[in-house]
Amino acid sequence: MKFGRIILAGFVVGILNAVWGSLTCGKFFSWVYRLEPIFVWKSLENMSLLLANLAGIIFSIMLALVYALIHKGLPGKGLLKGLAFGFFVWIVGTLPGNFALSFFTRINHTVIIYWIVGGLVIDLLRGLVIAAIYKD
């Protein structure tokens, strides 16, 4: 296993997550978070962006580790493996988790659809970045 590349991929994906979140949640699609009900969101003053980004890097390193463990079993070669990985992460993680929110929360359904579609895009990007850095 290439531990240096796992750590590097995790850091790069963690930074990608922070940029993605800033652009999608804060800049281009902030209107989504003004859909009713809005009482579910914390204010920026009550959030720890430093801790959130640190957690994002830790989870991204774990994601890169999972890729390193299973990459030989993924279909395709090179970046196609990364796309397959990102898609599978979305299928088993992002999609079911966000879909379940519609049953258990009062979050606006438009927000949930936005998260499902956005999750597919970012999961594919994460897979591409990890595959490009890990290079099997």
Beta strands, then each sheet from edge to edge (+ up, - down):
end
